[in-house]
Amino acid sequence: MFQTEKLIAAQAKAIESAQVLAQLAIENAKAVADIHYDATKDAVVATQVKAAQILTIKDAKEALEIFTADEAQAVLSELSAIQGKVSKVISKSNKEVVDMIESAMDESKLELKKMVKEISNGVPTSAAPAISAFDYVFDAAVQGFDQAYAVSKDAYTSFEKTIESSLNLFQDQYVPSKKAAPKKQKAIAA
């Protein structure tokens, strides 16, 4: 009966962890939605201003003057900033999830080892070789679990680095840095 209570407690803890992860996912989705909402609101305001300017145009040349390279640069910089905010939310979320998983795994391993030890202590001494073999298999399974976790943690890290490199690539392609003004050549005295 005692083992059943432990299993029920472990399941309750797993459900609680799942609820915490779900809450974290909801909070991060809200943060990303807020970022996009603010960006959309700003874009609508800017569009309304440009539309009002366009309606007052009487000459076609004036239309070309409304859309300048500096304004395009500003829009691209804004997009880059928005993507940076989203990247921070994703990065923070990944770190929190990894930390939660690490904590849950450590606790689970300790509980499993304690449970195996309790079960092993109640076995007659004549079964010592079987218990030793079981301990060996159990330790190997835990090591395999640790390796699988390390691979999944690397996948999270790789995902985050891929997002960062994609953002950097976007910035390099569409948000060129300002170039220094060309130097004037001095006239050589003859």
PyMOL commands that set and color helices and strands:
alter all, ss='L'
color gray80, all
select helices_A, chain A and resi 2-55+60-66+69-121+125-174
alter helices_A, ss='H'
color red, helices_A
deselect
rebuild
show_as cartoon
